[in-house]
Amino acid sequence: MSHNSIGHLFRMTTWGESHGPAIGCVIDGCPPGIPLVADDIQGFLDKRRPGRSRFTTQRREPDAVRILSGVFDDDAGRQVTTGTPIALIIDNVDQRSRDYADIKDKFRPGHADFTYWAKYGIRDYRGGGRASARETAMRVAAGAVARKVIATVSIRGALVRIGRHPIERSRWSWPEVDNNPFFAPDPGIIDTWTRYLDEVRKSGSSVGAVIEVVAEGVPAGWGAPIYGRLDQDLAGAMMSINAVKGVEIGAGMAAAELTGEENADEIRMGNDGRPHFLSNSAGGILGGISTGQPIVARFAVKPTSSILAPRRTIDRFGNETQIATKGRHDPCVGIRAVPVGEAMMALVLADHFLRHRAQAGSGA
């Protein structure tokens, strides 16, 4: 097992640090013959890119991706995948490492500073190094490739809660997600979130969020029992995202409050001759295998630990001290986690599609 890779047949490995010269990834197992150019990836990266609104870090990174390998021109002149490893790279162009000079020996409470130092005996303090959310840009890039492998599957994400302010689900509108800086499906929550985050940002603090990701078009049968479960891999993938502290599928934690009658997704035959579920408490997965319903996953993102308010901590020499983090940080890191959650869903589904096809000989 690699600590920097995810997937079995469709496998992604990322590399690079927040303030290094570049970040990148290698995708292994992508089938050949799939049209792929940088523009297919760039649109998804632009959704995650920092500095798009005052509610995200003002680090100015164009996040321009380059494809270094794994593609070639076919007989029709199209650039397509060759079946060999696809290497992607993004240059870092707006590092301000001096912002972190004052904390190079101090551990930020709530951050991975202490644990990285405890494990490796060395850490890159510039923006968190490998622990930085900067790494997620490569997940989004690889997720764009994964989407092309499962082209018939639609994957969409939305921000459904900031702090103590959830959306109103009766007003849910997917088109609205692209019309505001929060990826919010509820137009009625925008003013509330705007006022709230302005207060959080001006005070130098931060707040958490909940993201929901939905995949539609996944046929019944993907996944496997016991240790190859689709929901198991989805939960692990979402939990691997920086700052995520909770993941749920379908009804999730709320299922503990339901009766058996309420939780059971009853089945009838649809007009198309296929099974039709009357509800989706299972989130599209039963026994670790997809049901054909929309797959629904939610994850909770904690408040970013980089805040202006002084916090008590220690340094690497064991001295007690205080720390206040400067630099450019998201008041709500959960906003930019929406496209990251979509990417992780795509990576897991592409992997399970190929695994299902290898075992059962059929897929989407």
N, C-alpha and C positions, 0 to 999 in steps of 0.2 A: 504493500500500500504506500502511495506517495502522499505526503502532507500537502502537496500543491496541485493535486490532480483530482478530477471527479469524472465518473462514468466508467463504463466497462467496454462496450463496443464503440460507442461515440464518446471519446475521452478528451478532456481539456486539461492542459497544464498551464498555469500562469506563472510569470516571473516578473521581477522588478520591484522597486521601492518608490515611495511617494516623491522623494527628492533626488532619485537617481536620474541618469540621462534619458531613460525610456522605460516603458512597461510593455509587456507583450504576452502572447500565449501561443501554444501549439495545440492544434486540434488533430487528433488521430482517429481514424476510422470513418471519416466522412466518405460516403459512397461517391464514385466517379460520375462525371457527366452532368453535374448540377451547375447551371450558370451562376457565376459568382464574380462580382467586381466590387471594388471598394465602396461604391455608392450604395450597394445593397446593405452595407453595414453602417455607413455613416449616419443615416437618418435615425437609427436607434441610439447611437452614441450622442447625437445632438440633444436627445431628450434627457440624457443623464448628465450632460456637460455642466460644469460649475459656472456660476456667474450669470445665469439666465434671468434671475430675479433677485430682489433684495432679501429674499428669504432663504437663499442658499449662499455658500461660500463665494466670495468675490475673486477667488483665484481664477485667472484668465487662461484657460487651457482650450485651444481649438479642438483637441482630441481628434486630430486628423489621422485616420488609420491607413496603414500600408499593408498590402499582401506581399509577403516575401517568398512564399513557396506554395506548392500544392495546386496550382492552377496552370492551364495551358490553353491555347487556342484550338478549338475543334475544327472539323472540315468546313463548318458554316461560318467560321471566323469569330465565334463566340468564345469568351474566356470561361472555361468550365473547370470544375474540380477534377483532379486526376486520380483520386483515391489514395494519394500519398499525404504525408503530414502537411497541414496548412499552418503556416507561421504568420502571425499578425503582430504589428508593432505600432505603438503610439509614442511619439517623442514628448517628453516633459519640457515645457518651455517657460513656465512661470513659477519656478520654485523661489521661495524666500526663506532659505534655511536660517538666516540670521534671526528670524522671529523666534527660533527655538533655542538660541544659544544660552538663554538664562535658565533653561530647564533641563539641560543636557545631563545633569547628575540627579535630577529629582524625578520621582515617580508621580505621574498624574493620577489621582484617585479616580477609579472607574474606568481607567484606560488600561491597555495591555502592556504598559511600560514595565511594571514590576514582573509580570509573568514571563515576558520575553527575556528579561535580564536573568530571572531565576532559572530559566531553562537553558539559555545559551551562554550566559556570562558576558554577553555583549548585546547592544541594541542600537538601532539607528533611530536617534531621537528626532531627526528632522521630519516633522509631520507624521511621526508614528512608523516610518519605514514601511515594512511589509504589512503591518497592522492597519495601515491607512485605508480609508474607503477609496483611495485612488486606484487600488487594485481592481475594484469592481468594474472599471471601464472595460477591462479585458473580458470579464464575464458577459457584459452586454455585447461586445463584439462577437464573441463565440456564440452567444445566443442567437445573433442574427443569422449565422451560418446554420445553426440547428433548426431554425424556423424553416429554412429552405428544404431541409431533409423531410420535414413533416408539413409540407406546404398546404395540406387540406385542413390543418388544425389552426384555429384562431385563438390567440393568446392575448388577453388584455388585463391590465392592472389598474387599480385605482386606490387613492388614499381615502380611507373611510373613517379615520379618527385622528385628531391632533389633540394631545393632552386629554382634557376632560370633555372635549367637544366632538361628538360623533356626528356623522352625516344622518340625514333623514332618508331612510331607504325607500319610502314611498315616492320620493322625488328622484330616484336613481335614473340617470340618463348617460349612457356610454358616450355619445357625441360630446357631451359637456366636458369630458376629461381633457380633451385637447384645447379647450377654450379658456383655461385658467392656469396659473403657475403652480397649482397644488396637485394636479391630476385628480381633481375632485369630481365625482359623478353627480353631485348635488349642487345645483346653482345657488340654492338658498343658504349654503354654509359659507360661501366665499367671504362675505363681509365680516362674519364672526371670526373666521380664521385670520383674515387680514389684520383686524384690530388686535387680536390676541398675539399674533406673532410679531407685530410691530412692538408691542410692549415687551415681549420676551427678548427681542433683538436689541432694543435700546437699553435694556437692563444688563446686557451682557450674559444672559442666561441661556438655557436651552430647554427643549421639551420633546417628549417622545411621540410616537405615531403608530397607527395600525394600517397595514396595506393588505388589500385583497387582490388575488390573482385568479382569473378564471380562464380555463381552456375548454373550448367547444370544438366538437368534431372528432374527439378521440373515440374510436370504436370500442365496443366491449371486447375484453380479452387481453389488453396490455397489462403487464405486471406479472407477478408470480406469487405463490403462497409462501408463507412463513418468512424466509430471509431474503426473498427477492421482491418484497412488496413494493408496489408503486407508491403508496402513501408513505412508507418508510423512507424511500429514497427522496421523495419530495420534501418530507420533514427535515431530513438531513441537509438537503441542498439549501433550503430556506434558512436553516439555523446556521449555515456556514457564512451567511452574509454578515458583514461587520455590524455590530451593535444589536443584532437580533437576539431577543431573550425569550421568545415564545412563538410556537407555531401550532396551528390547528387546521384540521381538514373538515370540511362540511360544517356541521353544527359544533364540532370541536368541544371546548370546555362546557358549552351550554347544554351538551347532550346529557350531562349529569343531572340536569334539572327536568329532563323530559321523562314521561312514562314510556313504556314499551309501545303503546298504541301511537303516541305522538312521534316517536323516533323512527318507527318502521316506515320505510318508503314503499307504499303499496304499489302493485304492478297490475296493469291492464294491457290488453292488446290494442295497439293504435290502428288508425285507418290504413297505415302503410304496411300492416302485417308484422310490425316489430313490437317488442315489449315497450310499454310506456309507463314510466314511473310517475306517481302522483305527487311526490315531493322529493327532496334531495338532501336529507339529513346526512347521508353518507358522503356527500361531497364528490360523488361520481366514482367512488372506489369501495368495493366490498371484498373482504378477504384478501386484500392486497392487489386486486385485479379490477381494471376499469369496467364500469357498468354501461358505458355509452352515454351517460349523462354528462353535463358540464362538470369538470373537475374544479373544485373550489378550495383554495388554500389561503389562509391569512397568517400574517406574522407581525409581531410587535417589535418595534425598534425603540430602544431606550434613548433618553436624551444624550446628546453628545457630551463627553466628559470635558471638552475644552471650553471652559467658561471663565469669565473675568473675576468672579467672586473668589477671594482667597479661600483655599481649602487646606486643611491640615494633612501633612504627608511626611515621608522620610526621604532621604537621599540614598544613593547606593553605598554610602559609607556608614549608614545606620544612624545618621543624625536626624532628629526631628526638626521639621521646618514647615513652611507654608508655600503654597504655589498658586499663582494666578496665570492662566494661559492667555498669551497674546496670539496674534496671527489672524488668519481669515477662516472663519468656521461657520458651519450651518447652525442657525438657531433651532432647526428641526431637520436632522439628517434623514428622517423618514421620507421627506419629499422626493429626494433623488433616488430613494430605494425602490420606487415604483418600477422603473424600467429594469432595475437589477432583478427584482422578483420575477418579472416577465421572462428575463433571460434564463434564470435558474429553472423555471418551469419548462422552457423550451429545451434546455440541455437534458433534463431528466426524461422528458417525453421522447426526444429523438433517440436517446439511448435505449429506452424501453421499446420503442418501435423496432429498432434493429434487432434487439434481443428476441422480441416476439416473432419477427420474420425469420430469424435463424432457427427458432424452435418449431414454430407452427407453419412456416412457409407462406404466411399471409400477413397483411398489415392494413394500412389505411386505404 
